Amino acid sequence: MPKNYYNKSTHNKLFLENLCEDYPEDYFDWKVTVQFYTGLHRCYCVLVSKDKEVQQSHSKNIKNLKGIDKDIAYKLSKLYKNSRQSRYDGFLDEEAMLRINKINFNDGSTLLKSIETEVKKYYSVSSVV
């Protein structure tokens, strides 16, 4: 089952890369959201490898992940916060939200790379065949 989550994460990452390549200065709200879902599905691999059930609630999954690895859980929670902010808080001042989403995207790029690296401790890429 982790393989399915890993594959979904890889699919999301490819979409994010294409989005960034085709629209380098646009759609930061979507880029931030895709970063979260890429990281989330990668973290599902950790949960499943530790016999934890994947929940429908993102908050519950982050809480369960925290019991396994606080650092990964913290990084995923930051991606989650950024994603929620980009989707729900961007309707007041469009220019300010664009600046915030760019900042969150740059921060998210670092967080996502770190999550991908740290997840390998629990679910190695070589186990995906």
Backbone torsions as a table, in degrees:
resi	resn	phi	psi	omega
1	MET	NA	-37.4	177.6
2	PRO	-56.7	-30.1	-179.6
3	LYS	-58.1	-40.5	179.5
4	ASN	-62.3	-42.6	179.2
5	TYR	-68.0	-40.5	178.0
6	TYR	-61.5	-44.9	179.8
7	ASN	-63.1	-39.0	177.8
8	LYS	-65.5	-41.1	177.1
9	SER	-60.6	-43.7	179.5
10	THR	-64.7	-40.5	176.7
11	HIS	-60.6	-46.2	179.1
12	ASN	-63.4	-40.8	-179.6
13	LYS	-63.9	-40.5	177.5
14	LEU	-62.8	-42.4	176.9
15	PHE	-60.7	-44.7	179.3
16	LEU	-60.8	-44.3	178.9
17	GLU	-61.2	-42.4	178.5
18	ASN	-65.9	-40.8	178.1
19	LEU	-61.4	-43.6	179.3
20	CYS	-66.4	-38.9	-179.3
21	GLU	-69.3	-43.9	-176.7
22	ASP	-78.4	-28.9	-176.3
23	TYR	-135.9	69.9	-174.0
24	PRO	-63.0	-24.6	-176.8
25	GLU	-118.7	18.5	-178.3
26	ASP	-134.2	167.1	171.7
27	TYR	59.8	37.0	179.9
28	PHE	-64.7	-28.6	176.5
29	ASP	-62.3	-41.8	179.0
30	TRP	-73.3	-37.2	178.8
31	LYS	-61.1	-43.7	179.2
32	VAL	-63.6	-40.6	179.9
33	THR	-66.1	-42.5	179.0
34	VAL	-67.2	-34.4	175.1
35	GLN	-57.4	-45.5	-179.6
36	PHE	-60.7	-49.4	-176.5
37	TYR	-68.1	-29.7	174.2
38	THR	-64.2	-48.6	178.7
39	GLY	-65.4	-40.0	-179.4
40	LEU	-60.0	-48.5	-179.2
41	HIS	-66.6	-32.1	175.8
42	ARG	-66.6	-39.6	179.7
43	CYS	-70.8	-26.5	174.0
44	TYR	-57.9	-33.7	177.5
45	CYS	-59.1	-39.4	178.8
46	VAL	-66.0	-47.6	-178.9
47	LEU	-58.2	-48.7	-177.3
48	VAL	-66.6	-38.6	179.8
49	SER	-66.4	-19.7	177.4
50	LYS	-104.7	20.7	176.3
51	ASP	59.9	32.0	174.5
52	LYS	-100.0	139.0	178.9
53	GLU	-79.8	135.0	176.3
54	VAL	-73.7	126.7	-177.6
55	GLN	-95.7	163.0	175.1
56	GLN	-75.5	-26.0	-178.5
57	SER	-84.9	123.6	177.0
58	HIS	-61.3	-40.7	-179.7
59	SER	-60.6	-41.3	178.5
60	LYS	-65.9	-39.0	178.2
61	ASN	-64.8	-41.1	178.2
62	ILE	-64.8	-40.4	178.0
63	LYS	-62.8	-45.0	178.4
64	ASN	-64.2	-37.5	177.7
65	LEU	-65.4	-36.6	179.1
66	LYS	-59.5	-33.7	177.6
67	GLY	-69.4	-15.6	179.6
68	ILE	-101.3	-47.0	-176.4
69	ASP	-152.4	103.6	-176.0
70	LYS	-62.6	-36.3	-177.8
71	ASP	-66.2	-47.4	178.6
72	ILE	-63.2	-42.9	179.8
73	ALA	-60.6	-41.2	178.7
74	TYR	-62.2	-44.9	-179.0
75	LYS	-66.1	-40.7	177.6
76	LEU	-66.3	-37.8	179.5
77	SER	-65.4	-33.3	175.8
78	LYS	-67.9	-41.8	176.0
79	LEU	-61.7	-39.0	179.1
80	TYR	-64.0	-45.7	178.9
81	LYS	-60.4	-45.6	179.1
82	ASN	-60.8	-42.0	-179.3
83	SER	-64.1	-45.7	178.9
84	ARG	-63.6	-40.6	179.3
85	GLN	-62.1	-43.5	-177.5
86	SER	-68.2	-30.0	-177.9
87	ARG	-88.3	-31.6	-169.8
88	TYR	-116.9	-16.5	-175.9
89	ASP	-105.9	1.4	-170.9
90	GLY	-92.1	22.2	-173.4
91	PHE	-104.6	-0.6	-176.8
92	LEU	-92.4	-52.5	-177.7
93	ASP	-133.6	103.1	-173.2
94	GLU	-61.1	-41.8	-179.0
95	GLU	-65.4	-43.7	178.9
96	ALA	-65.1	-39.7	-179.0
97	MET	-66.4	-36.3	177.1
98	LEU	-61.8	-43.9	177.6
99	ARG	-61.5	-45.4	179.9
100	ILE	-63.2	-43.6	-179.4
101	ASN	-65.1	-35.7	175.7
102	LYS	-63.9	-44.1	177.8
103	ILE	-61.6	-46.9	-179.8
104	ASN	-63.4	-36.2	177.9
105	PHE	-64.9	-46.3	179.5
106	ASN	-62.5	-43.4	176.5
107	ASP	-62.9	-43.0	-179.0
108	GLY	-63.9	-32.9	178.3
109	SER	-61.5	-43.1	178.1
110	THR	-67.0	-44.3	-180.0
111	LEU	-61.8	-44.8	-177.6
112	LEU	-64.4	-42.5	177.3
113	LYS	-59.9	-41.6	-180.0
114	SER	-66.1	-43.5	177.7
115	ILE	-59.2	-46.8	-178.9
116	GLU	-58.7	-40.4	179.1
117	THR	-68.5	-46.8	-175.1
118	GLU	-71.0	-29.8	178.9
119	VAL	-63.6	-28.0	-179.1
120	LYS	-59.7	-21.8	176.8
121	LYS	-65.5	-26.9	-175.0
122	TYR	-107.0	-31.7	-176.9
123	TYR	-144.2	101.1	-175.1
124	SER	-77.7	145.0	178.7
125	VAL	-60.0	-33.6	-178.8
126	SER	-64.5	-18.2	178.4
127	SER	-82.6	-3.8	177.7
128	VAL	-94.1	110.6	-180.0
129	VAL	-131.6	NA	NA
